Amino acid sequence: MDNPFQIITDAFAPDYQINLSIQGLDGSIMLTLSNSGRIVAKRMISSEQRNDPQRLRRLVQSIQFGIAIEQGHSAMAILEAMTSGDGLPPPPQQIDSQSRPSAGL
């Protein structure tokens, strides 16, 4: 059986700090993903989800989908990338108001 903690780590470690904490006697854990000190996602993972590799992978995909939407990706592009096996498209570039060229008056 795959190690559920390794599956989670492999999915998120390149981009996020991962905190897993035990939440209850039933074996549920809280997953907190953060980036630069900011919480990006927080999800409760039941022992049933954790112990079923297929359910855990779907949960990971769901979290990745939610984060991508929050970052401004197109939902359709994300779903297409997920079903075709490609990686997620890069987020749209945000233009900082201070970096815009000013109009000469």
N, C-alpha and C positions, 0 to 999 in steps of 0.2 A: 504494500500500500504506500502511496506517495505521502510524504510528510506535509501536512497541511500548512505548517508554518513556513516551510521552504517554498511552497507554491505561492504564498502571499509575498514572501520576501523577493522571490524571483520576478514577480509581476510589478512590484512597486519600488524596490530598492534603488534602481538607477536614478529615479527622479525625486523620491520622497524619503523623509525620515519616517520610520515605522515604529509605532508603539502598540504592543499587544498586552492587554491586561485582563486578568481573570475577573469576571463580573459576578458570578454566582456559583452556588453549589451544583447547579445543573451542568456546569462545564462551559457555559457561554463565555465568550471573550469579546472585548471591545477593541476594534481596530481603529487607530487614529493615524492618519497620514498628514504630515506637515511639510512645509517647504519654506525656508527662510523664516522660521519662527511663526508662520501662519498656518492654522489648521485648514487643510484642503478638503478632507473627508473624515467622517467618523461613522463607523457602522458597527452594530452589534452582530456577532456571528454566533449562531446557536451551535450546540454540540452536534446536532444532526447535520447542519451545513458543513461544519468543520470535518466531520468524519466521512462525508460522501464526496469523493473527488470531483464528480460531475457537478454536483450542487455548488461546491466551492469554486470551481472554475466559472460557473455562471455568475456567482456573486462577484468574483473578481472582475469579470467583463462588465457587469452592471455598474460597479464602482468606477471603472475606467471610462465607461460611457458618460456617467454623470459628471466626472471631472472634465472630460473633453467638452461637454456642453457648456459647463461653467466657464471654460476658457475661450468660448466663442466659436467652436467648430460647428459646422453644419450637421444637424442630426442625420440627414440623409447620407452625407458623405461618410459619417462615422459608421452607420449601419452597413453601407456598401463595403467599406474597408474591413469591417468585422466579418462579414459573410464571405468575402473573397480571400480572406487570410492575410491581406496586406496590413501594414501598420497604420496607425491613425495619421491623418494628414496634419501638417504643422498648423498651429493656431494662427489666425489672422494677425498680421502685425498691427500693433496699436501705435498710433501717432501721438507722441507726447506734445502737448501744446507748446512747450518751450523749444522743441526741436523743429517746429514748422517754420518755413521761411516766411519772413514778414513782408508784407506788401509795402513797397517804398511810397511814402507820401510826399 
